């Protein structure tokens, strides 16, 4: 009897703990679990790979691990707060934040920190951190496009009145990101075009948008060739694409090709089965094993099955659960928001992994939630928190938007009616 009572108490405690966790972590539990696993992978991989950076800066690996853990904790705090917000408020605030994002991007181009001929970071006064404003702009633009598609869904048949006004903020934000970061501008533009298609823009209008996009690329290429001073990084972008396509000058990209070859060496050393954390030696020669090339480093330590395919599977699961959330959301804006943010995160992850295995030109895109980073980690968690806020509309009963007190009153009334019916 005593043993059975103890087991019963243990099960009761576990159920109570599960309810408490469920009260804090609302929404899609699978997305929560994938986010947790990726965060733990980040801490393990960064701590193992960061020794090269620690050596170059005369620092300690623990210092960089602490910074990564701090940014992850801050990101999780943002995610916990944001996922409790009714997602309809994101639509309202995006009207203001889209202009804030444009202003920040303009300030970055004018006064940002110049690293490798690219002004991507804006220094935050007094706290010593740098803000990559394009990460903020990506989340804001996707939210604003979801709002515009929702508000104009009855006008999308008219290109001039319904579609063209949506293209203006897409072009503005991507244009401001472009001079310093072509890959981010292209990624964001592609995601927004995908949102237009999913949001109901007719196919004939999508052909016009595709034509405008191709024309813009030709103009950009011609401008870069004719006036290279206007786009200082044009040579880098064009060279990467040309060398990947096999039409560029190999001598110009020897250093870049050498980096990719080192990534292939790390992947080859990893083999099929995992060797365990700390076993990787490519940290001593692989460029940026803690950020751009972290996928190759993870494969070296965890093998092709657990490290390589395992990470791909986690992002595929994240995309599937996001699409599932979007299709079940009762509101058009919420579905578009979740779909856009999910595509943004997963497509960025796939590009990062494709670069490491030589399936895509080098871009410098980090691996979301895994690569060593600062404010980019916070904005990634912000995007996931917004997806989880949308998923609450799927997992919560109808009327969840109302305050908790009225919700509890309705539940109590329903229980009372059921009790009277059963006793009657």
C-alpha positions in Angstrom: 0.0 0.0 0.0 2.8 2.4 0.9 4.6 1.8 -2.4 1.4 2.3 -4.4 0.7 5.5 -2.5 4.2 6.7 -3.2 3.8 6.0 -6.9 0.5 7.7 -7.0 2.0 10.8 -5.3 4.9 10.8 -7.8 2.5 10.6 -10.7 0.4 13.4 -9.2 3.5 15.6 -8.8 4.5 14.9 -12.4 1.1 15.8 -13.6 1.2 19.0 -11.6 4.6 19.9 -13.0 3.4 19.2 -16.5 0.4 21.6 -15.9 2.7 24.3 -14.6 5.0 24.0 -17.6 2.0 23.9 -19.9 0.8 27.1 -18.3 4.1 28.8 -19.1 4.8 27.3 -22.4 1.6 27.7 -24.4 1.2 26.9 -28.1 2.8 24.2 -30.1 4.8 21.9 -27.8 6.8 20.4 -30.7 8.1 23.9 -31.7 9.1 24.5 -28.1 11.0 21.1 -28.1 12.8 21.8 -31.4 13.8 25.2 -30.2 15.2 23.7 -26.9 17.2 21.1 -28.8 18.7 23.6 -31.2 19.6 25.9 -28.2 21.4 23.0 -26.5 23.2 22.1 -29.7 24.3 25.8 -30.0 25.9 25.7 -26.5 27.7 22.5 -27.2 28.9 23.3 -30.6 29.9 26.9 -29.9 31.9 26.0 -26.7 33.7 23.3 -28.6 34.5 25.5 -31.7 35.1 28.8 -30.1 38.6 28.0 -28.8 40.1 29.4 -32.1 38.5 32.7 -31.6 39.4 32.7 -27.9 43.1 32.1 -28.9 43.1 35.0 -31.4 41.6 37.4 -28.9 43.6 36.3 -25.9 40.4 35.4 -24.1 38.8 32.4 -22.5 36.4 29.9 -24.1 34.2 30.2 -21.1 33.8 34.0 -21.7 32.4 33.3 -25.2 30.3 30.5 -23.9 28.9 32.8 -21.2 28.1 35.4 -23.9 26.3 32.8 -26.0 24.4 31.5 -23.0 23.4 35.1 -22.0 22.1 35.9 -25.5 20.2 32.6 -25.6 18.7 33.3 -22.2 17.7 36.8 -23.3 16.2 35.4 -26.5 14.2 32.8 -24.5 13.0 35.6 -22.2 11.8 37.5 -25.3 10.2 34.4 -26.7 8.3 33.7 -23.4 7.0 37.2 -23.3 6.0 37.5 -26.9 4.3 34.2 -27.2 1.8 35.3 -24.6 0.7 38.3 -26.7 -2.4 38.2 -28.8 -0.9 38.0 -32.4 -3.3 40.6 -33.7 -1.3 43.3 -31.9 1.7 42.5 -34.1 -0.3 43.7 -37.1 -1.0 47.1 -35.4 2.5 47.7 -34.2 4.0 46.8 -37.6 2.6 50.0 -39.1 5.0 52.0 -36.9 7.9 49.6 -36.8 8.2 49.4 -40.6 9.3 53.0 -40.6 11.5 52.5 -37.6 13.2 49.6 -39.4 13.7 51.7 -42.5 15.2 54.5 -40.4 17.6 52.1 -38.6 18.8 50.6 -41.9 19.4 54.1 -43.3 21.4 55.0 -40.1 23.4 51.8 -40.5 24.4 52.7 -44.1 25.5 56.1 -43.0 27.0 55.6 -39.5 27.3 51.8 -39.1 30.4 49.9 -38.1 32.4 49.2 -41.2 33.6 45.6 -41.2 34.9 44.0 -44.4 33.6 46.9 -46.5 30.1 46.2 -45.1 28.1 48.4 -42.8 25.7 45.9 -41.2 25.9 46.8 -37.5 24.8 49.8 -35.5 26.5 50.3 -32.2 24.1 50.5 -29.2 25.3 53.3 -26.8 26.4 52.6 -23.2 26.0 48.7 -23.4 28.8 47.9 -25.8 26.7 45.7 -28.1 26.1 46.0 -31.9 22.7 45.6 -33.5 22.4 44.0 -36.9 19.5 46.1 -38.1 18.7 43.8 -41.0 17.6 41.1 -38.5 15.1 43.5 -37.0 13.9 44.6 -40.4 13.3 41.0 -41.6 10.9 40.3 -38.8 9.1 43.6 -39.1 8.8 43.4 -42.9 7.3 39.9 -42.9 4.8 41.0 -40.2 3.9 44.1 -42.2 3.4 42.2 -45.5 1.2 39.7 -43.7 -0.9 42.7 -42.5 -1.1 44.2 -46.0 -2.1 40.9 -47.6 -4.8 40.5 -45.0 -6.2 44.0 -45.4 -6.0 44.0 -49.2 -7.1 40.4 -49.9 -10.3 41.6 -51.7 -8.2 43.9 -54.0 -5.4 41.5 -55.0 -7.0 41.0 -58.4 -6.1 44.7 -59.2 -2.3 45.0 -59.6 -2.2 48.8 -59.3 -4.4 49.1 -56.2 -3.9 45.8 -54.5 -0.5 44.4 -55.2 1.8 47.3 -56.1 1.4 49.1 -52.7 2.6 45.9 -51.1 5.7 45.8 -53.3 6.8 49.3 -52.2 7.8 48.4 -48.6 9.4 45.1 -49.9 11.5 47.1 -52.4 12.4 49.8 -49.9 13.6 47.5 -47.1 15.5 45.2 -49.5 17.1 48.2 -51.2 18.3 49.5 -47.8 19.8 46.1 -46.9 21.3 45.4 -50.3 24.5 47.6 -50.2 25.9 45.8 -47.2 24.3 42.3 -47.4 23.1 41.1 -50.8 22.3 37.5 -49.5 20.0 38.8 -46.8 18.2 41.2 -49.2 17.7 38.3 -51.7 16.5 35.9 -49.0 14.0 38.4 -47.6 12.8 39.4 -51.0 12.2 35.7 -51.9 10.3 35.0 -48.7 8.1 38.1 -49.3 7.4 37.0 -52.9 6.4 33.6 -51.6 4.1 35.2 -49.1 2.4 37.1 -52.0 1.8 33.9 -53.8 0.4 32.1 -50.6 -1.6 35.2 -49.8 -3.7 34.9 -52.9 -2.0 37.2 -55.5 -3.1 35.9 -58.9 -0.6 34.0 -61.1 -0.7 36.7 -63.8 0.4 39.2 -61.3 3.1 36.9 -60.0 4.5 36.8 -63.5 4.7 40.6 -63.5 6.5 40.6 -60.2 8.9 38.0 -61.5 9.6 40.2 -64.5 10.2 43.2 -62.3 12.6 41.1 -60.2 14.6 39.9 -63.2 14.8 43.5 -64.5 16.0 44.7 -61.2 18.8 42.1 -61.1 19.9 43.1 -64.6 19.9 46.8 -63.6 21.9 46.0 -60.5 24.4 43.9 -62.5 24.9 46.7 -65.0 25.2 49.3 -62.3 27.8 47.3 -60.5 29.9 46.9 -63.6 29.5 50.5 -64.8 29.9 52.2 -61.4 31.6 49.9 -58.9 32.1 52.7 -56.4 28.3 52.8 -55.8 28.3 49.2 -54.7 31.7 48.4 -53.1 30.8 44.8 -52.5 29.4 44.1 -55.9 32.7 42.4 -57.0 32.4 40.0 -54.0 28.8 39.1 -54.8 29.3 38.6 -58.5 32.6 36.7 -58.0 31.0 34.2 -55.6 28.1 33.5 -58.0 30.3 33.3 -61.1 32.8 30.9 -59.4 30.0 28.7 -58.1 28.6 28.6 -61.7 32.1 27.7 -63.0 32.5 30.9 -65.1 34.6 33.1 -62.9 38.3 33.5 -62.5 39.5 30.8 -60.1 42.5 32.9 -59.0 40.3 35.6 -57.7 38.5 33.2 -55.3 41.3 31.0 -54.1 40.9 32.1 -50.5 37.1 31.5 -50.6 37.5 28.1 -52.4 40.1 27.1 -49.9 37.6 27.8 -47.1 35.0 25.6 -48.7 37.6 22.9 -49.2 38.4 23.0 -45.5 34.7 22.6 -44.7 34.7 19.5 -46.9 37.7 18.2 -45.0 35.8 18.7 -41.7 32.7 16.9 -43.0 34.8 14.0 -44.3 36.5 13.6 -41.0 33.2 13.4 -39.2 32.2 10.1 -41.0 28.9 8.5 -40.4 28.7 8.0 -36.6 29.3 10.6 -33.9 32.6 11.0 -32.2 31.4 13.2 -29.4 31.8 16.8 -28.3 35.3 18.2 -28.2 36.6 15.6 -30.7 36.7 18.0 -33.6 40.1 19.4 -34.7 38.8 21.5 -37.6 38.4 24.4 -35.1 42.1 25.0 -35.6 41.9 25.6 -39.3 38.3 26.0 -40.4 37.3 29.6 -40.9 34.4 30.7 -38.6 33.7 27.2 -37.2 31.4 28.8 -34.6 29.2 30.8 -37.1 29.2 30.5 -40.9 30.7 27.0 -41.0 29.3 25.6 -37.8 27.3 23.0 -39.7 30.5 21.4 -41.0 32.0 21.5 -37.5 28.9 19.8 -36.0 29.1 17.0 -38.6 32.8 16.5 -37.7 31.9 15.9 -34.1 28.5 14.3 -34.4 28.7 12.4 -37.7 26.6 12.6 -40.9 23.6 10.9 -39.4 23.1 12.5 -36.0 24.8 15.8 -36.7 24.1 16.3 -40.4 20.7 14.7 -41.0 19.6 15.4 -37.4 19.9 19.1 -37.9 18.1 19.0 -41.2 15.3 17.0 -39.7 14.9 19.5 -36.8 14.4 22.4 -39.2 12.1 20.3 -41.4 10.0 19.5 -38.3 10.0 23.2 -37.4 8.7 24.1 -40.9 6.1 21.4 -40.8 4.7 22.5 -37.4 4.7 26.1 -38.6 2.8 25.3 -41.8 0.4 23.2 -39.7 -0.1 26.2 -37.4 -0.6 28.5 -40.3 -3.2 26.3 -42.0 -5.2 25.8 -38.8 -5.1 29.5 -37.7 -8.6 31.0 -37.7 -7.4 34.4 -38.9 -5.8 35.1 -42.3 -3.2 37.5 -40.9 -2.0 34.9 -38.3 -1.6 32.2 -40.9 0.4 34.4 -43.2 2.6 35.7 -40.3 3.4 32.2 -39.1 4.1 30.9 -42.7 6.3 33.9 -43.5 8.4 33.7 -40.4 8.7 30.0 -40.6 9.9 30.1 -44.2 12.4 32.9 -43.3 14.0 30.9 -40.6 14.1 27.5 -42.3 15.2 28.8 -45.7 18.1 30.6 -44.0 19.1 27.4 -42.2 18.9 25.4 -45.4 21.1 28.0 -47.2 23.7 27.9 -44.4 23.9 24.1 -44.6 23.9 24.0 -48.4 26.9 26.4 -48.4 28.9 24.0 -46.1 28.3 21.0 -48.4 29.0 23.1 -51.6 25.4 23.1 -52.9 25.1 26.9 -52.8 27.3 30.0 -53.2 28.9 31.3 -50.1 26.6 33.8 -48.4 27.6 34.3 -44.8 24.1 33.5 -43.5 24.3 32.1 -39.9 22.5 28.9 -38.8 19.4 30.1 -36.8 19.5 29.4 -33.1 22.8 27.5 -33.5 25.6 29.8 -34.8 27.4 32.1 -32.4 25.7 35.5 -32.4 24.5 38.5 -30.5 21.3 40.3 -31.2 20.6 38.0 -34.2 19.9 35.3 -31.6 17.3 37.5 -29.9 15.5 38.3 -33.2 15.4 34.7 -34.1 13.8 33.9 -30.8 11.4 36.8 -31.3 10.3 35.3 -34.6 9.7 31.9 -33.0 7.8 33.6 -30.2 5.5 35.2 -32.7 4.9 31.8 -34.4 4.0 30.4 -31.0 1.7 33.3 -30.4 -0.2 32.3 -33.5 -0.2 28.6 -32.5 -2.0 29.6 -29.3 -5.0 30.5 -31.4 -5.0 26.8 -32.6 -4.4 25.1 -29.3 -6.7 27.4 -27.2 -10.5 27.1 -27.2 -12.6 29.6 -29.1 -12.7 33.0 -27.3 -9.2 32.7 -26.0 -8.5 36.3 -26.9 -10.7 37.5 -24.0 -9.4 38.1 -20.6 -8.8 35.1 -18.3 -11.4 36.1 -15.7 -14.2 36.0 -18.3 -12.8 32.8 -19.7 -12.9 31.1 -16.3 -16.4 32.4 -15.7 -17.6 30.7 -19.0 -15.9 27.5 -18.1 -17.5 27.4 -14.7 -20.9 28.1 -16.3 -20.4 25.3 -18.8 -19.5 22.9 -16.0 -22.6 24.0 -14.0 -24.9 23.4 -17.0 -23.4 20.0 -17.6 -23.9 19.0 -13.9 -27.5 20.1 -13.9 -28.2 18.3 -17.1 -26.6 15.0 -15.9 -28.4 15.2 -12.5 -31.7 16.1 -14.2 
